[in-house]
Amino acid sequence: LCQGDVGSGKTMVAAACIWFAVENGWQTALMAPTEILARQHYQGLAPLLARFSIRCALLTGSIRAKERREILAGLADGSIDL
């Protein structure tokens, strides 16, 4: 759990923790209180983490069933890191 003022670098701290976890063979999850914030985090972090071969997916309540199944399968088989 990371708390701080707006603009204090919480997302970058999370990105560093994600990188460290994936480098050590773990999967990660980044949770957000709203779909809008989840999408913003995904759009900002996915390109950054892709530079380090970290595979990301966005899973929200509004994701269609087919895509949800694909994401869940990727999480289960380890092809998705975050």
Helices and strands as residue ranges (DSSP letters): H 10-23, H 35-50, H 65-77
